[in-house]
Amino acid sequence: SMEEILRELDAEKAQITVSTEIRRFNKPVTIVQGLQDNKDILSITKNLKNKIGTGGTFKEGKIMLQGNHKGEVAKFLIALGFDEKIIAIR
């Protein structure tokens, strides 16, 4: 039905990507993209940093956390109520 198609399109639009990049001095950084439109983004960033016990920031529409925490971040987002279907771990 048309409703299901629209719901699937919304789910594709609301894609959250959790990935890691190697930055300076061979340090991994976990990057969360796709939450920039969320009004609670700063509190999500703060809670993630506290829960994982690491430093990090929100800038340029991305949450960046020091270290490789992809699994923990995904679990945290699911616990916050995000649908695990829209969370892609790369």
N, C-alpha and C positions, 0 to 999 in steps of 0.2 A: 504493500500500500504506500501511498504518497507520504504518510506520516512516518513510516519506518525509514524510508529513504532520507527524509529530512533529518531524522534523529541520527542516522549513520553519518550524514554530512556534518552535523554538529560535532559528533564524536571525532571525526577526522580533523575538523578545525581546531578542536580543543586538545591538540596533541601535546603531551608533556614529554620532553626528551631529557634523559639523564645520561650524561656521558663523562668521560675523563679525558683530559689533555695533559701532556707533559709540558711543564713550563720551565722557567729558569732553574738551573742547578738540578735538572732531572727530577723535579718535584711534581707529583701528580696533583691535578686540581679537578674536583668534581663540579660539573656545570649542569645546572637545571634550567632548561629553556621551556617557554610556553606558558609561564605563569605571570608574565608581565602585565596582563590585564586584570589580575586579581587584586581587589582593593586591600586585601590583608597581606600583600606580598612582604612588607617589612617585618610583620610579626611572624610570618612563616619562616623567613630567613633567620630571624633571631632564635626561634624555637628549634630550627634545624641545627644551628650552631651549638645551642645548649645541649640538645639531646645527644648529638654525636660527640660533643666536647672538642670542637675544632674552631679555628678562625675562619672567617669568610666575609663576603660582602654581597650586596645587590647593586649591580650597575649595568648599564647598557641593556636592560631587559633580561638579565641573567642572574641567577644566584650562583656564586662561585664559592666553593668550600675547599679549604686546604686538605689535601689527601684524597685517597680513592675510597669513596663511601657510597658507590652506586646502589648496592643492595639495601643499605640502611636508609638511604634517601627514599627509595621506592616504597619501602615498608612504612616509613613515616607519612608519605603522601597518601597511601592507601588508608592508613589509620585516621588521617584528617578527613577522609570521605571522598577522595578522588577515585574515580573508577580505574581499576588496574588495567582495563582495556586501552585507556588513552595514555598510559605511561610506557614509553619505549626506552629500554635500557640499551645503550649503544657502546 
